[in-house]
Amino acid sequence: MAKITKGRDFGGAVRYVTQDKKEAKILDSKGVLTTDKQSIINSFRLQSQLRPDVKVMVGHISLDFSVEDVDRMSDDFMVKIAWEYMQRINILNTQFIIARHYDREHPHCHIIFNRIGNNGRVISDRNDRVRSAKICRSLTEKYHLHLANGKEHVHRDRLRGADAVKYRIYDALEATVPKCSNWDELRTALAKQGITVSFTRRGTTKDIQGVVFEKEGLRFNGSKVDRKYSFSKISAALRQNEMRQRRETVNGNFGQGDYYDYGSHSQRKNSRNGQNSFENDGHSYDPEPFGSSHSGTSVASDLLTDVAAGVTNATGAIASGIANAIMATPSEPSVSPGGGGGNSNSDDLADDEYIDEYGVRRKKRRGMHR
């Protein structure tokens, strides 16, 4: 995976990636003097003067590999992957250094590059994080590297400050969201873990735009905790949970061996005589036998049979109506000379008048032929 940051000071970035306590080792470089730290910094600063209008000229990428690949990750292999990564993300024709750190159990290196290219053009960072994620995935598959499962493999005990709090919120959401079917339930469950939930709204409207989680005085947008915990994605997950709970309830009520209380579900109002009766296509039902011997499956079968019969009857009525319409003798529209009704025909029309398809007397337009 790759972590991308940008800055304004080459001095701080270079000193960080070359510090002794990180057991840093410069594996490769281009376009800079590597005599010492200051010569590297001066090289970067000199080229950045080609574009004094650009304030954020420092590019910093941390390439991290799984601890499972530590035996394969030689210096040469790491440089090869770093070069290919830079080629694919279009960090070309500019200065850079690649420094490896040995202070962690997982292999990783840092790329510091000048966003001001050798020709004075700015290295584009448009959608760089999205592009980077795709490139990392592709390189991992190409070289058969270990694909970690995201946040589950992060060492929580090593986290400090805001990162530690954010991961505690993440873990709480992981455990709580699958158990809730609406936002009220989720807010109540998270409150028990010391996490408050608030919403951001679009402008001055009441439309909810995002969700914010707060714990230990620190606030995080849902998408910053994890992309799957934005307001829209949590809302979708809660709706799915609610639908699943409803299905489970229905399946529990009509499961194998459960009895169906026909009397409580099938009583319908007879709109013609104003009386309540148990009926289906004119056949009355006695609800008593269903109390002990009818299962939900049997009743469902009866209902399907009734529906099929209703569809057949309706289809027959429609066909009969169409046949009658075809066989019927069409009647002439009764239209008065003024268009308001009466008996009239084309014999009493003036030369510049006609009767339209709706039986209305109209004046012919100039040049119009009927």
C-alpha positions as CSV (number, residue, x, y, z in Angstrom):
1,M,0.0,0.0,0.0
2,A,1.0,3.6,-0.5
3,K,0.5,6.6,1.7
4,I,0.7,9.9,-0.1
5,T,1.5,13.3,1.5
6,K,2.6,16.7,0.2
7,G,4.4,19.5,1.8
8,R,6.2,22.9,1.4
9,D,9.6,22.1,3.0
10,F,12.1,19.7,1.5
11,G,14.3,20.1,4.6
12,G,11.8,18.4,7.0
13,A,10.9,15.6,4.5
14,V,14.6,14.7,3.7
15,R,15.6,14.8,7.3
16,Y,12.8,12.5,8.3
17,V,13.5,9.8,5.7
18,T,17.2,9.9,6.3
19,Q,17.3,9.9,10.1
20,D,19.6,7.5,11.9
21,K,17.0,6.2,14.3
22,K,14.9,4.9,11.4
23,E,18.0,2.9,10.3
24,A,17.6,4.7,7.0
25,K,19.4,3.7,3.8
26,I,19.2,5.5,0.5
27,L,18.6,2.9,-2.2
28,D,18.4,5.1,-5.2
29,S,18.2,8.7,-6.4
30,K,18.0,10.8,-9.5
31,G,18.9,14.5,-10.1
32,V,20.2,15.2,-6.6
33,L,23.6,15.3,-4.9
34,T,23.6,12.7,-2.1
35,T,26.9,13.7,-0.4
36,D,24.9,14.5,2.7
37,K,21.4,15.5,3.9
38,Q,22.0,19.2,3.2
39,S,23.2,18.6,-0.4
40,I,20.0,16.6,-1.1
41,I,17.9,19.4,0.3
42,N,19.7,22.1,-1.7
43,S,19.3,20.1,-4.9
44,F,15.5,19.9,-4.4
45,R,15.2,23.6,-3.5
46,L,17.2,24.7,-6.5
47,Q,15.0,23.0,-9.0
48,S,11.8,24.2,-7.2
49,Q,12.8,27.7,-8.0
50,L,11.8,27.1,-11.6
51,R,8.2,27.6,-10.4
52,P,8.2,30.0,-7.5
53,D,4.4,30.3,-7.8
54,V,3.9,26.7,-6.7
55,K,3.9,26.5,-2.9
56,V,3.3,22.8,-2.4
57,M,6.3,21.3,-4.2
58,V,7.3,18.4,-2.0
59,G,5.9,14.9,-2.8
60,H,6.3,12.1,-0.3
61,I,5.1,8.5,-0.8
62,S,5.5,5.7,1.7
63,L,5.4,2.3,0.1
64,D,4.6,-0.4,2.7
65,F,4.7,-4.2,2.2
66,S,3.3,-7.0,4.2
67,V,5.5,-8.6,6.9
68,E,4.7,-11.9,5.0
69,D,7.0,-10.7,2.2
70,V,10.0,-9.7,4.3
71,D,12.1,-12.6,3.0
72,R,11.5,-11.7,-0.6
73,M,11.9,-7.9,-0.2
74,S,15.6,-7.4,-1.0
75,D,16.8,-3.8,-1.7
76,D,17.0,-4.4,-5.4
77,F,13.5,-5.8,-5.5
78,M,12.1,-2.9,-3.5
79,V,13.8,-0.4,-5.9
80,K,12.3,-2.3,-8.9
81,I,8.8,-2.0,-7.5
82,A,9.3,1.7,-6.5
83,W,10.5,2.5,-10.0
84,E,7.5,0.8,-11.6
85,Y,5.1,2.5,-9.2
86,M,6.5,5.9,-10.1
87,Q,6.3,5.1,-13.8
88,R,2.6,4.2,-13.5
89,I,1.6,7.1,-11.4
90,N,3.5,9.5,-13.8
91,I,6.3,10.7,-11.5
92,L,8.6,11.1,-14.4
93,N,11.3,13.5,-15.5
94,T,12.0,14.9,-12.0
95,Q,14.2,14.6,-9.0
96,F,13.7,11.9,-6.3
97,I,15.3,9.7,-3.7
98,I,14.2,6.3,-2.4
99,A,15.1,5.6,1.2
100,R,14.5,2.3,3.0
101,H,13.7,2.1,6.7
102,Y,14.4,-0.9,8.9
103,D,12.8,0.2,12.1
104,R,9.6,-1.7,11.6
105,E,8.9,-5.4,11.2
106,H,7.2,-4.8,7.8
107,P,9.4,-3.8,4.9
108,H,8.8,-0.2,3.6
109,C,10.5,2.6,1.8
110,H,10.0,6.4,1.3
111,I,10.0,8.2,-2.0
112,I,10.7,12.0,-1.8
113,F,10.3,13.7,-5.2
114,N,10.1,17.2,-6.6
115,R,6.7,18.1,-7.9
116,I,8.5,20.7,-10.1
117,G,9.8,18.7,-13.0
118,N,13.2,19.1,-14.7
119,N,11.4,21.1,-17.4
120,G,9.6,23.4,-14.9
121,R,6.2,21.6,-15.3
122,V,4.3,20.6,-12.2
123,I,3.8,16.8,-11.6
124,S,0.0,16.4,-11.5
125,D,-1.6,15.0,-8.4
126,R,-5.1,14.8,-9.9
127,N,-6.9,11.7,-8.3
128,D,-3.5,10.5,-7.2
129,R,-4.8,8.5,-4.2
130,V,-7.4,6.7,-6.3
131,R,-4.8,5.9,-9.0
132,S,-2.3,4.9,-6.4
133,A,-4.6,2.3,-4.8
134,K,-5.2,0.7,-8.2
135,I,-1.5,0.6,-9.0
136,C,-0.6,-0.9,-5.6
137,R,-3.2,-3.6,-6.1
138,S,-1.9,-4.3,-9.6
139,L,1.7,-4.5,-8.5
140,T,0.8,-6.8,-5.6
141,E,-0.9,-9.2,-7.9
142,K,1.8,-9.0,-10.6
143,Y,4.6,-9.9,-8.2
144,H,2.5,-12.3,-6.1
145,L,2.9,-10.3,-3.0
146,H,0.8,-10.8,0.1
147,L,-2.5,-8.9,0.1
148,A,-3.3,-7.8,3.6
149,N,-6.9,-7.4,4.8
150,G,-6.8,-3.7,5.5
151,K,-7.4,-2.4,9.1
152,E,-7.7,-5.8,10.6
153,H,-3.9,-6.3,10.5
154,V,-3.0,-2.9,12.0
155,H,-1.2,-3.2,15.4
156,R,-3.5,-1.2,17.7
157,D,-1.1,-1.2,20.6
158,R,1.4,0.8,18.5
159,L,-1.1,3.6,17.7
160,R,-1.0,6.9,19.5
161,G,-3.1,10.0,19.7
162,A,-5.7,10.6,17.0
163,D,-4.9,7.4,15.1
164,A,-5.6,5.3,18.2
165,V,-8.9,7.0,18.8
166,K,-9.9,6.6,15.2
167,Y,-9.3,2.9,15.2
168,R,-11.3,2.5,18.4
169,I,-14.2,4.1,16.6
170,Y,-13.6,1.9,13.6
171,D,-13.6,-1.3,15.8
172,A,-16.8,-0.1,17.5
173,L,-18.6,0.4,14.2
174,E,-17.4,-3.0,12.9
175,A,-19.0,-4.6,15.9
176,T,-22.2,-2.5,16.2
177,V,-23.4,-1.6,12.7
178,P,-24.3,-5.2,11.7
179,K,-26.6,-5.4,14.8
180,C,-28.6,-2.3,14.2
181,S,-31.5,-1.6,11.9
182,N,-31.7,2.2,12.2
183,W,-29.7,5.3,13.2
184,D,-31.4,5.5,16.7
185,E,-30.3,2.0,17.6
186,L,-26.8,2.7,16.3
187,R,-26.5,6.0,18.3
188,T,-27.7,4.3,21.5
189,A,-25.2,1.4,21.1
190,L,-22.3,3.7,20.3
191,A,-23.1,6.0,23.2
192,K,-22.5,3.1,25.6
193,Q,-19.0,2.9,24.2
194,G,-18.3,6.6,24.7
195,I,-18.9,7.6,21.0
196,T,-21.3,10.4,20.1
197,V,-22.9,10.7,16.7
198,S,-23.9,13.9,14.9
199,F,-24.8,14.9,11.4
200,T,-23.6,17.6,9.0
201,R,-26.2,19.2,6.8
202,R,-26.2,20.7,3.3
203,G,-26.0,24.5,3.6
204,T,-29.0,25.8,5.5
205,T,-31.3,22.9,4.6
206,K,-32.3,19.9,6.7
207,D,-30.7,17.5,4.2
208,I,-28.1,15.3,5.9
209,Q,-24.8,15.4,4.1
210,G,-22.5,13.4,6.4
211,V,-22.0,11.8,9.8
212,V,-19.4,12.7,12.5
213,F,-18.2,10.5,15.2
214,E,-16.7,11.9,18.4
215,K,-14.7,10.2,21.1
216,E,-12.3,11.5,23.7
217,G,-12.7,15.0,22.4
218,L,-11.7,14.1,18.9
219,R,-14.1,14.3,15.9
220,F,-13.9,12.2,12.7
221,N,-16.0,12.3,9.6
222,G,-17.4,8.8,8.9
223,S,-15.5,8.5,5.6
224,K,-12.3,9.4,7.4
225,V,-12.8,6.5,9.8
226,D,-13.3,4.3,6.8
227,R,-14.9,4.7,3.4
228,K,-17.5,2.2,4.2
229,Y,-18.6,4.3,7.1
230,S,-19.8,7.4,5.3
231,F,-23.4,8.5,6.0
232,S,-24.8,7.0,2.8
233,K,-23.1,3.6,3.2
234,I,-24.0,3.2,6.8
235,S,-27.6,4.1,5.9
236,A,-27.6,1.5,3.2
237,A,-26.2,-1.1,5.6
238,L,-28.9,-0.3,8.3
239,R,-31.7,-0.7,5.7
240,Q,-30.3,-4.1,4.7
241,N,-30.2,-5.1,8.3
242,E,-33.8,-4.0,8.8
243,M,-34.9,-6.0,5.7
244,R,-33.1,-9.1,6.9
245,Q,-34.7,-8.9,10.3
246,R,-38.1,-8.6,8.6
247,R,-37.4,-11.7,6.5
248,E,-36.3,-13.6,9.5
249,T,-39.5,-12.7,11.4
250,V,-41.6,-13.8,8.5
251,N,-39.7,-17.0,8.1
252,G,-40.1,-17.6,11.8
253,N,-43.9,-17.1,11.6
254,F,-44.4,-19.3,8.6
255,G,-41.7,-21.9,9.2
256,Q,-42.1,-25.6,8.8
257,G,-44.6,-26.9,11.3
258,D,-46.0,-23.4,12.3
259,Y,-49.8,-23.0,12.1
260,Y,-51.5,-20.2,10.3
261,D,-54.3,-18.4,12.0
262,Y,-56.6,-17.8,9.0
263,G,-59.2,-16.0,11.1
264,S,-56.8,-13.2,12.0
265,H,-55.4,-12.6,8.5
266,S,-58.1,-13.4,5.9
267,Q,-61.2,-11.6,7.1
268,R,-62.2,-9.1,4.4
269,K,-64.9,-6.5,4.1
270,N,-67.8,-7.3,1.8
271,S,-68.3,-3.9,0.2
272,R,-71.5,-5.0,-1.5
273,N,-73.6,-5.9,1.6
274,G,-71.6,-4.2,4.3
275,Q,-71.1,-7.5,6.2
276,N,-67.9,-9.2,7.3
277,S,-67.4,-12.7,5.9
278,F,-64.7,-15.1,5.1
279,E,-64.9,-15.4,1.3
280,N,-62.9,-16.2,-1.7
281,D,-64.6,-16.1,-5.1
282,G,-68.0,-16.5,-3.5
283,H,-67.0,-19.5,-1.4
284,S,-67.2,-19.1,2.4
285,Y,-64.6,-20.5,4.7
286,D,-65.0,-21.8,8.1
287,P,-62.0,-20.5,10.1
288,E,-62.2,-23.1,12.8
289,P,-60.6,-26.0,10.9
290,F,-57.5,-23.9,10.2
291,G,-56.7,-23.6,13.9
292,S,-55.3,-27.1,14.2
293,S,-54.8,-28.8,10.9
294,H,-53.8,-26.1,8.3
295,S,-50.2,-25.1,7.9
296,G,-48.9,-21.9,6.4
297,T,-47.8,-23.9,3.3
298,S,-51.3,-25.3,2.7
299,V,-52.9,-21.9,3.1
300,A,-50.4,-20.3,0.7
301,S,-51.2,-23.0,-1.8
302,D,-55.0,-22.2,-1.5
303,L,-54.3,-18.5,-1.9
304,L,-52.2,-19.1,-5.0
305,T,-55.0,-21.2,-6.5
306,D,-57.5,-18.4,-5.8
307,V,-55.3,-15.8,-7.4
308,A,-54.9,-18.0,-10.5
309,A,-58.6,-18.4,-10.8
310,G,-59.1,-14.6,-10.4
311,V,-56.5,-13.9,-13.2
312,T,-58.3,-16.5,-15.4
313,N,-61.7,-14.8,-14.8
314,A,-60.3,-11.4,-15.5
315,T,-58.6,-12.5,-18.7
316,G,-61.9,-14.0,-19.9
317,A,-63.8,-10.8,-19.2
318,I,-61.2,-8.7,-21.0
319,A,-61.3,-11.0,-24.1
320,S,-65.1,-10.9,-24.1
321,G,-65.1,-7.1,-23.9
322,I,-62.7,-6.9,-26.9
323,A,-64.9,-9.3,-28.9
324,N,-68.0,-7.3,-28.2
325,A,-66.2,-4.1,-29.2
326,I,-65.1,-5.6,-32.5
327,M,-68.6,-6.9,-33.4
328,A,-70.5,-3.8,-32.4
329,T,-71.7,-1.4,-35.1
330,P,-69.8,1.9,-34.7
331,S,-72.1,4.9,-34.2
332,E,-71.7,8.2,-35.9
333,P,-70.8,11.1,-33.6
334,S,-73.7,13.5,-33.2
335,V,-72.4,17.0,-33.7
336,S,-74.3,20.2,-34.3
337,P,-73.0,22.9,-36.8
338,G,-71.6,24.8,-33.8
339,G,-69.8,21.7,-32.4
340,G,-72.1,21.5,-29.4
341,G,-74.1,18.3,-30.3
342,G,-77.1,17.6,-32.5
343,N,-77.5,15.7,-35.8
344,S,-75.4,16.9,-38.6
345,N,-73.5,15.5,-41.6
346,S,-71.3,16.7,-44.3
347,D,-74.2,17.7,-46.5
348,D,-74.8,21.0,-44.6
349,L,-71.1,22.0,-44.5
350,A,-69.8,25.1,-46.3
351,D,-67.0,24.8,-48.8
352,D,-64.4,26.0,-46.3
353,E,-65.6,23.7,-43.4
354,Y,-65.0,20.1,-42.4
355,I,-65.7,17.7,-39.5
356,D,-62.6,16.5,-37.7
357,E,-61.9,13.0,-36.3
358,Y,-63.6,14.1,-33.0
359,G,-66.9,15.1,-34.8
360,V,-66.2,18.9,-34.4
361,R,-67.1,21.3,-37.2
362,R,-63.9,23.3,-38.1
363,K,-62.8,25.9,-40.7
364,K,-60.3,24.7,-43.3
365,R,-56.9,26.4,-43.0
366,R,-55.5,28.1,-46.2
367,G,-53.5,25.5,-48.2
368,M,-55.0,22.6,-46.1
369,H,-56.3,19.7,-48.0
370,R,-58.7,17.2,-46.5
